[in-house]
Amino acid sequence: MTLHKEGIKILRNEILIFTLVNYITYWNSEVLFWFFTLPIAVLLFIMSVYFFRVPKRDFERKEGCVYAPCDGKVVVIEQAEESEFYNDKRLQISIFMSPLNVHNNLYPISGKVAYTKYHAGKFLVAWHPKASTDNERNTVVVKNDKISVLFRQIAGAVARRIVTYANVGNSAVAADEFGFIKFGSRVDVFLPIGTKVCAELNQKVKGGLSIIATY
């Protein structure tokens, strides 16, 4: 396991802030230091380290497979109108990430990045029906010679920053990292009608390992 680069600065700042707070508390009240500020600081730091963890995984990257772009639980499988890029009906699979999940985001297929766009927005809870269109989000489309897939990072009520490394023209490799969402959120995947969905509602999936569809 390693720590994600997006967490290094946050963890460094936490160390500085917690050290200062605990130093001041210690010289004012040792009881408060030992039984309140120190335990809370340790707990919060451990939680942050856990959140920014990136476990070591071996990816198979099979042809014709669409992989889960993140860890989490499948909360939506339905036909939906995709109005940003395709302007037609698509199969939508949505995966909700709790603060306890690994939060780096991975390409679901290999190909070329054909589109990417960031949208500022609200911070509704990630499972809200309008989260896909009203929340802060970033959309990426990857195409290859067999399929075009749109996937959208969506901020939630807790998440306040979406990071996307994908740029138009980049080569995408399934299960390689394309972004990160901080502190809880969801990812929507839009597939062509007729794509065989392998995922099930409420299924727990792992990014880059779980196959959610085949083509």
Secondary structure, 3 states (H helix, E strand, C coil): CEECHHHHHHHHHHHHHHHHHHHHHHHHCHHHHHHHHHHHHHHHHHHHHHHCEECCCCCCCCCCEEECCCCEEEEEEEEEEECCCCCEEEEEEEEEECCCCCCEEECCCCEEEEEEEEECCECCCCCCCCHHHHECEEEEEEECCCCEEEEEEEECCCCCCEEECCCCCCEECCCCEEEEECCCEEEEEEECCCCEECCCCCCEECCCCCEEEEC
